[in-house]
Amino acid sequence: MRVWDGKTGKELSVLRDHEDGVTGVAWDPTGRRLASASWDRTVRVWDGETGREVLVLGHEGLVFGVAWDSEGYRLASASGDDTVRVWDGETGKELSVLRGHEDAVIGVEWDPAGRWLASAAQDKTVRVWEINSKPESMSPQAHSRVTSAPNPAKKPSVGQPTSKASTKQASPRRKAPRKRGGK
């Protein structure tokens, strides 16, 4: 990974410790630290000024995304091991493993207040987690915005049925066809 000065175009540092492709990056809100996600199954946290690696955090699967909370205290990571992990951003201590997705988790994002964490997965769901200061109280919430919807871009293969429920979910704004010759 390379860090560049946007004004001068000068390369500031090269962050070399990942052993495979880097899939996501996020600056903490202070700009002091940069977190990176990688196919090497790690999250690495770097000092933003020196480029020195300060934390290495591990998953059992590929890591696809990272996000800092609004205070920069907690770091969340999304992984192919079907989990979201929440870490102490200073010490690297694992605060919680959030389970519930049935396929690779490919994205995470905190709400601005740091109370809710949203995760998106290849199981076609978005989960919203209420995150408290006590790790044992972190759990998925039954919330109207927690959804499961089919991918409208993916066409069914020959012989694969398409359910009416899937069609309705994929295009909620589509009006029902009008019947001819009557009501």
C-alpha positions as CSV (number, residue, x, y, z in Angstrom):
1,M,0.0,0.0,0.0
2,R,1.3,3.4,-0.8
3,V,0.4,6.8,0.8
4,W,0.7,9.9,-1.4
5,D,0.5,13.6,-0.7
6,G,-2.5,14.7,-2.7
7,K,-1.2,18.2,-3.3
8,T,2.4,17.5,-4.4
9,G,2.0,13.9,-5.7
10,K,4.9,12.9,-3.6
11,E,5.0,9.4,-2.2
12,L,5.0,9.7,1.6
13,S,5.3,6.0,2.7
14,V,4.9,2.4,1.5
15,L,3.0,0.1,3.9
16,R,4.4,-3.3,2.9
17,D,3.4,-5.9,5.5
18,H,0.2,-7.4,4.0
19,E,1.0,-10.7,2.3
20,D,-1.9,-10.6,-0.2
21,G,-4.3,-8.0,-1.8
22,V,-5.6,-5.1,0.2
23,T,-9.4,-4.9,0.0
24,G,-10.3,-1.9,2.1
25,V,-8.9,1.1,4.1
26,A,-10.3,3.6,6.6
27,W,-8.7,6.5,8.4
28,D,-9.7,7.0,12.0
29,P,-11.5,10.2,12.7
30,T,-8.4,12.0,14.0
31,G,-6.3,11.1,11.0
32,R,-3.7,9.5,13.2
33,R,-4.2,5.9,12.1
34,L,-5.1,4.1,9.0
35,A,-6.7,0.6,9.1
36,S,-6.4,-1.8,6.2
37,A,-8.2,-5.0,5.3
38,S,-6.6,-7.8,3.3
39,W,-7.1,-11.2,1.7
40,D,-4.2,-12.3,4.0
41,R,-6.9,-12.6,6.7
42,T,-5.6,-9.6,8.7
43,V,-6.6,-6.1,9.6
44,R,-3.5,-3.9,10.1
45,V,-3.5,-0.5,11.8
46,W,-0.8,1.9,10.7
47,D,0.6,5.2,12.2
48,G,-0.7,7.8,9.8
49,E,2.5,9.9,10.0
50,T,5.3,7.4,10.2
51,G,3.7,4.5,8.3
52,R,4.7,2.2,11.1
53,E,2.5,-0.8,11.7
54,V,1.0,-0.6,15.2
55,L,-1.6,-3.5,15.3
56,V,-2.2,-6.7,13.5
57,L,-5.7,-8.2,14.0
58,G,-6.7,-11.6,12.6
59,H,-9.8,-13.3,11.1
60,E,-10.3,-16.9,10.0
61,G,-11.3,-15.7,6.5
62,L,-10.4,-13.1,4.0
63,V,-11.1,-9.5,5.3
64,F,-13.1,-7.3,3.0
65,G,-13.7,-4.1,4.9
66,V,-12.9,-1.9,7.9
67,A,-14.6,1.0,9.6
68,W,-13.8,3.2,12.6
69,D,-16.4,4.5,15.0
70,S,-16.9,8.3,15.3
71,E,-14.5,8.5,18.2
72,G,-11.8,6.3,16.8
73,Y,-12.0,4.0,19.8
74,R,-13.5,1.0,18.0
75,L,-12.7,-0.6,14.7
76,A,-15.0,-3.0,12.9
77,S,-14.0,-5.5,10.3
78,A,-16.0,-7.6,7.8
79,S,-14.8,-11.0,6.8
80,G,-15.3,-14.0,4.6
81,D,-15.6,-16.1,7.8
82,D,-19.2,-14.8,8.0
83,T,-18.4,-12.6,11.0
84,V,-18.0,-8.9,11.9
85,R,-15.4,-8.3,14.6
86,V,-15.3,-5.3,16.8
87,W,-11.8,-4.4,18.1
88,D,-10.4,-1.9,20.6
89,G,-8.6,0.5,18.2
90,E,-5.9,1.3,20.7
91,T,-5.0,-2.1,22.1
92,G,-6.2,-4.5,19.4
93,K,-8.3,-6.4,21.9
94,E,-11.2,-8.2,20.3
95,L,-14.3,-6.8,21.9
96,S,-16.9,-9.0,20.1
97,V,-17.5,-11.4,17.3
98,L,-20.9,-10.7,15.7
99,R,-22.4,-13.8,14.1
100,G,-25.6,-14.0,12.1
101,H,-24.7,-13.7,8.4
102,E,-24.8,-16.9,6.4
103,D,-22.1,-15.9,3.9
104,A,-19.1,-13.6,3.6
105,V,-19.5,-10.2,5.2
106,I,-18.3,-7.7,2.6
107,G,-18.9,-4.3,4.3
108,V,-19.3,-2.5,7.6
109,E,-20.2,1.0,8.6
110,W,-20.9,2.8,11.9
111,D,-23.7,5.3,12.4
112,P,-22.4,8.8,13.3
113,A,-23.1,8.4,17.0
114,G,-21.3,5.0,17.2
115,R,-24.3,3.2,18.6
116,W,-25.2,1.2,15.5
117,L,-23.1,-0.9,13.2
118,A,-24.4,-2.0,9.8
119,S,-23.0,-5.0,8.0
120,A,-23.6,-6.2,4.4
121,A,-23.0,-9.7,3.3
122,Q,-23.2,-12.0,0.3
123,D,-26.2,-13.7,1.9
124,K,-28.1,-10.8,0.5
125,T,-28.8,-9.2,3.9
126,V,-27.9,-6.1,5.7
127,R,-27.8,-6.4,9.5
128,V,-27.9,-3.6,11.9
129,W,-26.3,-4.3,15.3
130,E,-26.7,-2.3,18.4
131,I,-23.3,-1.7,19.9
132,N,-23.0,-1.0,23.6
133,S,-19.9,-0.5,25.7
134,K,-20.4,-4.1,27.1
135,P,-19.4,-6.6,24.5
136,E,-21.8,-9.3,25.8
137,S,-24.7,-7.0,25.0
138,M,-23.9,-6.7,21.3
139,S,-26.6,-8.4,19.3
140,P,-28.5,-8.2,16.0
141,Q,-31.6,-6.1,16.4
142,A,-35.0,-6.9,14.9
143,H,-35.3,-3.7,13.0
144,S,-37.4,-2.8,10.0
145,R,-34.3,-1.9,8.0
146,V,-32.7,-5.3,8.4
147,T,-33.5,-6.7,5.1
148,S,-33.0,-9.6,2.7
149,A,-33.4,-8.8,-0.9
150,P,-32.4,-10.7,-4.1
151,N,-29.9,-9.3,-6.4
152,P,-32.0,-7.9,-9.3
153,A,-28.9,-7.9,-11.6
154,K,-28.5,-11.7,-11.3
155,K,-30.7,-13.5,-13.8
156,P,-31.9,-17.0,-12.9
157,S,-30.3,-19.8,-14.8
158,V,-32.3,-22.0,-17.2
159,G,-34.7,-24.2,-15.3
160,Q,-34.3,-22.1,-12.1
161,P,-37.7,-20.9,-10.9
162,T,-38.2,-17.3,-10.0
163,S,-40.6,-16.8,-7.0
164,K,-43.2,-14.0,-7.1
165,A,-42.0,-12.9,-3.7
166,S,-38.5,-12.4,-5.0
167,T,-39.8,-10.4,-8.0
168,K,-41.8,-8.2,-5.7
169,Q,-38.9,-7.6,-3.3
170,A,-36.5,-6.8,-6.1
171,S,-38.7,-4.1,-7.6
172,P,-41.0,-2.6,-4.9
173,R,-42.0,0.4,-7.0
174,R,-43.3,-1.6,-10.0
175,K,-47.0,-1.3,-10.4
176,A,-49.2,-4.3,-10.9
177,P,-50.2,-4.8,-14.6
178,R,-53.7,-3.6,-15.4
179,K,-56.2,-6.1,-16.5
180,R,-57.7,-5.5,-19.9
181,G,-61.4,-5.2,-20.6
182,G,-62.8,-4.6,-17.2
183,K,-61.9,-3.3,-13.8
